[in-house]
Amino acid sequence: MIHWHGFIVIGWILLLLFQGLLSAEKLHAADPSSGWDDIRSAQDTLSGHAQFRYRVKQDPDESNTNHYTFQSLDVSFIPLANDSGFVFSGDLYENVGGQDERPESVWTTYGDVHGFVNETYVQVNDLFSTLSIKAGRQYIPNELAVHLDGLHTQYRFPDGKGTVYLFGGYAADPYGDTPWDSSKQVGIGTRYRIIDRTQAGIEYLASREAPPDSTDETFHQAALSLAHHFKSSRAWLSLSSFDSDAASLKLNTSFLESIGSDSEIGFSYFHQFIEIKRMPSSQSPFISLLGPVKPYQQAAIYANKQFSDHSFGVSTGLDVRNLLKNESESEYNHSYLHGYLAFDQTDLWSRDLRLTVQADYWRNLDAGSDSKTMVTGGGEMEYGFSSKTAFSIGSFYSLYTYDYYTDLHEKTDVYSIFSRIKHRIGKLLQLKGEYELDIYDHKEHRLNLTADVQF
């Protein structure tokens, strides 16, 4: 049965579609460039992607075997050139069989065997030439990103220098863990080009949660951002607050063509000032599962360069993460140093052979634990038997790995070996088989069978 809030959302969708279609002729008369008169061809109107993956995973002690399915469907029905239309994008995760006591994961924590994460919304653009509206379940990728069932409206200033936006609704609940209307949020923000190539933004988000058998909680968040675009580079800075505390600082830079053509150098920095113990469910449903995120800072620098008509490439980088305030390590909270150097060569010895080789340097920087240094090598070799079939084999090392949907616990010192074969049938369908072996304290075997359809 559809909840009464669902009828409100459906009503809004129908109203927006009716208003958009009713206003099309009037809008075109006022602004011929609005795009409402430009109807896409049938081929361009409908597009999408579907994937089905079946996974068999053997427990590390080899006592049990679990079976999972992952189903993904992305469909866009965009009949108008101004990108107005309907969008559906959904992922369905299911634990379809295995032992009675499954490993702790999203399934067991939420008391169910499936999770359905999706977006389903209608978007109407260029209403009165300046207004855009999205209604339905959607991700709102602003500074304070949320996943909600509701409305997102955006007004474009007539001078074209900025926008102001307003959004609100109920937190999307993909796991059926809480009542649909237990979490509400409303947000407002603006972005404006203050000087040439420099844009400033400000955003505010208020969330109210009413968990079952618990007292109501209200969260207040705000974010300030500043972005500058150079001729071939970009710099972006953001500062956010959580309730009355400064929460985080983000900095990202990217420089294209800095060491010649087909090259890029980038730097990023993140500083979390406070311990995050609780977040609105519309932003992070996993905090309650994984535990608090302790204060930390992380910096990364990378560079890559392509040579010889893109047949040979080099990439390198350095990533360092430190816990702050003398925090002790725990799962998902670590200090480490990671550097890498990789080479990628296509058309090796023959047009159908590709080789990637990577060397990694890892050092555990966690306080109170033995400092551990690892120098590892890995890579992948792929051979194309034809334009439709390819086989690859490879290996790599990770100091930490995670898989929320089959096992919440982290794995450390993981050496992974894999092989896969891909075969394309016609223009739309691709089949893929993949075997994976993780070696750490135990050996973990996984088999993935995947079908992809692109239309």
TITOR-163977 format. One record per atom (N, C-alpha, C): z negated, y negated, x negated. Coordinates in steps of 0.2 Angstrom, whole numbers, plus 5000, padded with zeros to 4 digits. Layout:
ZYX...
***
This chain:
500050064996500050005000500049944996500449894997500449834994499849784995499549764990498949724991499249654994498749614998499049555001499249504996498949504989499249464984499949474983500149544983500849564982501249534987501049524993501549494998501649414996501149384994501149314992501649314986501649354981502149354976502849364978502949414982503549434985503849374989503349344993503549284997503849224993503449214987503649164982504349184980504449244978505149264975505649244980505549274986506149264991506249184992505649144993505749074994506149044988505949064982506349034976507049054976507249114978507949134978508249094983507949084989508249054995508348974993507848944990507948874988508448864983508448914978508948904973509648914975509848964980510448974982510648914987510148884991510248834995510448764992510148764986510248694982510848704977511148754977511648764971512248714972512448704978513048654979512748584978512148564980511848504979511748484972511548534968511348524961512048514957512548554959513148544955513448474957513348454963513648384964513248334960512648344959512248294955512348304948512448364945512448374938512948434937513648414936514148464936514048514930513648494925513548544919512948584920512648584926512048624927512148694927512748724928512848794927512848834934512548804939512548834945513148864948513748824946514348844949514748904945514348914939514648964934514349034936514749074939514549144941514849184936514349224933514549274928514949334930515349364926515749424928515249474929515449534933515049584934514849624928515249624923515049654916514449614913514449544914513949504910513349494915513349514921512849504926512249554925512449614924511949664924511949694917511449694914511349724907510649764906510549804901509949834901509949894896509349924895509249974890508750024893508850084892508350134895508250184889507550204889507450254883506950304886506950374884506550424886506350454879505650464878505450494872504950544874505050604871504550664872504250674865503550674865503150684859502750744859502750784854502250844853501850824847501250824848500750804842500250864842500150884835499650934834499050904831498450924834497850894831497750904824497350864820497350874813497050944811496550974816496251034814496751094816497351074819497851124821497551164827497051144830496751184836497051174843497351114843497651094850498351064849498751064854499351024854499450984860499550914859499650874865500350854866500450834872501150824874501150754878501650704875501650634878502350624880502450574884503050544886503050474886503550444883503650374883504350354887504250314892504850294896504950224896505450194894505550124894506250104898506150054902506750024905506749954905507349924903507449854903508049834907508049794912508549784916508549704918509149674917509249604918509849594923509649564929510249544933510249464933510749444930510749364928511449344931511549334937512249314940512449244938512049204936512249134935512149114928512649064926512649044919512049014916511648984921511048954918510448994917510649064917510149114916509649124922509749104928509349124934509549194936509049224938509149294940508449334940508549404940507949454940507949484934507349494931507149534925506649584926506749644924506249704924506249734917505649734914505549764908504949804908504949874908504349914908504249974904503649984901503550044897503050084901503150154901502650194905502450254899501850254898501550304893501150354897501350414896500950474899500750524895500150554896499950614892500050664897500550704896500750754901500450824900500050834895499850904894499450914888499050964887498650974881497950994883497450994878496851024879496450974884495951004887495550974892495150914889494950914883494650864880495050824875495450774877495950744873495650694868495950684862495650634858495550564861495050534859494950464862495550414861495750394866496350344866496350304872496850264873496950224879496850264886497150324885497050374891496350384893495950414888495350434890494850384891494950324888494450264888494550234895495150234898495250204905495250254910495050324908494950374913495650394917496150384914496850404917497250434912497850454914498350484909498950444908498950384911499550344910499450274910499850234907499850164906500550134908500550084912501250064914501149984912501549964907501549894905502249874906502249814910502949794913502949724914503549694914503649624917504149634923504049604928504449604934504449534937504949494936504949434939505649404940505649354944506249314946506249244942506749224939506749164936507349114939507149054941507649004943507648944939508148934936508248874931508648814934508548754931508848694933508848674940508248684943508048664950508048584949508448544953508448474952508548454945508948494941509148484934508548484929507948484931507448474926506848534927506848574932506348614934506548684933506148734930506248804930505648834932505648894936505148934938505249004937504749034935504649114935504149134939504249184944503749214948503749294947503149314947503049394946502649404940502649474938502249494932502649474926502349444922502649414916502249404910502549404904502149384898502349304897501849264896501949194895501849184888502349174884502349174876502149104874501649064876501449004874500949014868500648954866500148964861499649014863499349014869498849054871499249104876499549154873499949204877499549244882499849254888499449294893499949334896499749394899500149434903499849434910500149404915499849394922500349404927500049414933500449414940500349344943500949304943500849234945501449194944501349134943501949084943501949044936502449034933502548994927503048934929502848874929503348824930503448774924504048754923504148714917504648654919504348594917504748534919505048504912505648484912505948464906506048384907505748344902505848274902506548254902506748204906507448174907507648154900507248134895507548114889507648174884507548234886507648294883507248304877506748264876506248274870505748324871505548344877505048394878504948424885504448464886504348494892503548494893503348494900502648504902502748574906502248614906502248674909501548694912501548734918500948744921501048824923500448864922500548934924499848954927499849004931499249034934499349094938498849134938498849194942498349244940498449304941497949364940498149404934497649424930497849464924498149524926498749544923499049604924498649664922498549714925498149774924498549834923498849854918499249904917498949974917498249974917497950044916497450054922497550014927497150024933496350024932496149984927495449994925494949944930495249894932494849844936495249824942494849794947495149764953495749714951496249714955496849674954496649604953496249574957496049504957495449484954495149534949494549514946494649464940495249454938495249404932495849354934495649294934496049234936496149194930496749164929496849114924497349054926497248994924497648944925497748904918498348884917498448854910498948794911498948744907499348684907499548664899500148644898500248624891500848584891501048554885501648514884501848524877502448514876502748504869503248444869503148404864503548344864503848334857504448304856504648294849504448224848503948214843503648144842504148104837504448134832504948104828505448154827506048134824506548174823506348244819506548304822506448364820505648384820505248344822504548364822504248364830503948424831503748434838502948444838502648414843501948424844501748464850501248504851501148534857500348534858500148544864499448554866499448594872498948644873498848684878498148704880498048714886497348724888497348784893496948834892496848894897496148904899496048914905495448934908495549004912495049044910495049114913494349134916494349164922493749184925493849254926493349294924493349364924492749394929492849444933492349464937492349544936492049574930492049644929491649674934491849744936491349774940490649784937490149784941489449794939489249744933489549684933489349644928489449574930489149524927489149454929489849424927489949374931490649334930490549304923491149294920491249264914491849214914491749154911492249104911492449084904493049084902493249074895493649004895493548964890493948904890494348904883494948904883495348904876495848844876495948814870496448764869496748774862497348744862497748754856498148694854498148674848498548614846499148644841499748624841500248644837500648584834500948604828501448554825501948594822502548574823503148614820503648564818503948574812504448534809505048574806505648554808506248594806506548554801506648584795507048554790507848574791508248554786508948574787509048654787508648684783508748764783508048794782507548764785506848794784506448764790505848794791505448774796504748784794504248744797503548744795503148734802502648774803502348774809501548784808501148744811500448744811500148744818499548784818499248794825498548794824498148764828497348764828497148784835496748834836496548854842495748854843495548844849494748844850494648894855494048924855493748974860493148954862493048934869492548904872492348834868491848834864491648764861491748774853492048834851492048844844492848844842492948814835493548824832493748904831494248924834494348994833494849024828495448984827495849014822496348954820496648964814497148924811497648964808498348944810498948974808499348934805499748954800500248924796500748964795501448944796502048984795502548944792502848964787503448924784503948974782504648954783505148994781505748954778506048974772506548934769507148974768507648964771508248994771508748964765509149014762509548994757509248954751508548974750508148934745508348964738508549024737508749054731509449084731509849044734510549054735510749074742511349094743511549114750511249184752511249194758510949254761510249274758509849224758509149234755508649194759507949214759507449184763506849194759506349144759505749144756505249124762504649154763504249134768503549144766503049104769502349104768501949104775501449134775501049134781500349134780499949104784499149104782498849104789498349144790497949144796497149154794496749104798496049104797495749104803495349164804494949164810494249154809493949094812493349064810492749104814492849134819492249164823492449244824491849274826491949344828492149354835492649384837492949394843492649454846492249454851491949514854492149524861492449474864492649474871493249424872493749454875494349414877494549424884494849374887495149384894495649444894495549484899495949544899496749524899496949474902497649454902497949444895497449434890497649424883497549484878497049514879496949574875496449624879496849684882496449734885496149784880496249774873496049824868495349804865495149744865494549724862493949764864493849784870493349824872493349894870493949914868494049984865493949984857494249934854494249934847493649904843493249874847492649834844492849764842492349724840492449654839492949644833493249594833493649574827493249524823493049544817492649504813493049444809492649384808493049334804493349354798494049334797494349354791494949294790495249304784495849264782496349304779496949294780497549334778498049284776498349304770498949264768499449314765500049294766500649334765501249294762501549314757502149284755502749334754503349314755503849364755504549334753504949374750505649344748506149404749506749384751507249434751507949404750508349444747509049424745509549474745510149454748510649504749511249484744511549534741512049534736512649574738513249554735513849594735514049614743514149564746514349574753513849614757513249604756512649634760512649704758512949734753512949804752512249824748511949764744511449774740510949724742510249744743509749694744509149704741508749654740508049654736507549614740506949644741506449614745505849624741505349574742504749584738504249544742503549564742503049524745502349544743501849494745501149504743500749484749500249524751499849514757499149534755498749484757498049494755497549474761497049514763496649504768495949504766495549454768494849454766494349444772493849484773493349474778492949414776492649374780492249314779491549324780491149274778490449274780490049344778490249374772489949434770489949484775490449484779490449544784490649604781490349664784490449724781491049754784491349804781491949834784491849884789492249894794492249944799492949954801493050004806493750014808494049954811494649944809495049884811494849814807494349824803494049764799494049784792494549754788494549774781494749714777494649724770494949674765495349714760495949694759496349734755496949684752497249714747497849674743498349724743498949704746499549744746500149704743500549734739501149704736501649754736502349734737502849784737503449754734503949804732504549784729505049834732505649814735506049864738506749844737507149904736507949894735508249934740508849904743509249934748509949934746510249994746510950004744511350044749511850004751512350044756512950064752513350104755513950124751513850154744513250194744513050224738513450284736513850284731514350344729514850354734514650344741515150354746515050304751515450284756515350234761514850254766514650324766514250344771513550354769513350344763512650354760512350284759511650284762511250224761510550244758510350214753509750224750509250164750508650174752508150124751507550154747507350114742506750134738506250074738505650094738505050044738504450064734504250024730503650034727503049984730502450014731501949984734501349984729500949924729500349914726499749904731499249944731498749944736498049934732497649894735496949884732496449874738495949914738495449904744494949854741494849804745494349744743493749744747493649794751493049794755492349794751491949744753491349744749490849804751490449824746490049884747490349944746491049954745491350014744491750014737491850074735492150084728492850044729493050004724493649974724494150024722494750034726495150084725495850054724496250074719496950054718497450104718497950094722498450144723499150114721499550144717500250124716500650184718501050174724501450224727502150204727502550254728503250254729503550284735504050264738504350294744505050274745505350294751506050274752506350314758506950294759507350334764508050344762508350404763509050414762509350434768509950394770510250414776511050424774511250484777511950494777512350504783512850464784513250474790513850524790513750574794514250624794514850604797514750554802515350524805515150464808515550424812515350364815514850374821514750444822514250454828513650494826513650524820513050564818512850544811512150534811511850524804511150564804511050574797510450614796510050574790509350564791508950534786508350574784508050564778507450584776507050534772506450534772506050484768505350494768504950454765504250454765503950384763503350374765503050314763502250324763501850274760501150274760500850214764500350224767499950174771499250184769498850124768498150124767497850134773498050104779497750114785498350124790498250164795498750174801498350184807498750164813498450164819498950184825498650214830499050244835498650234842498650184845498250164851498350214856498950244857499050284863498950354862498850374856498650444856497950454852497750414848497150414845496850344843496350324845496050254844495850254837495650304833495350304827495850284822495650244817496150234811496150294806496650294803496750344798496850304791496550334786496650294779496950344774497250314769497550344764498050394766498550374770499050414774499750414770499950474768500550484765501050524771501550484772501950504778502650534776502850584778503550614777503950624784504550604784504950604790505650624789505950654794506650664794506850654801507550634802507750614809508550624809508750644814509450644815509650614822510250574821510450534827511150554829511350554835512050564837512150524843512750494843512950454848513450484853513350484859513850514864514150454868514850444867515150394870514850324868514950274872514750204870514050184872513750224876513150204880512550254877512650314876512050364875511950384867511350374865511150404858510550444859510650504856510150554855509850554848509150564848508850564841508250614841508250654836507650704835507350684828506650684828506250654823505650704822505550724815504950754814504550714809503850714810503450674806502850714804502650704797502050734795501650684791501050674793500550634790500050674786499950654780499450694776498850644774498250664776497650624774497150674773496550664777496050714776496250784779496750774784497050834787497850824787498150874790498850864791499050864798499450814800499550804807500350804808500550844813501250854814501450824820502050794821502250764827503050774827503250784833503950794835504150754840504650704839504950664844505650674846505750674852506450684855506650624859507150594858507250524861507950524863508050494870508750474872508750404874509250364871509350294872509950284876509950244881510550224885510550144885511150114882511250044882511850024887511649984892512249964896512249884897
***
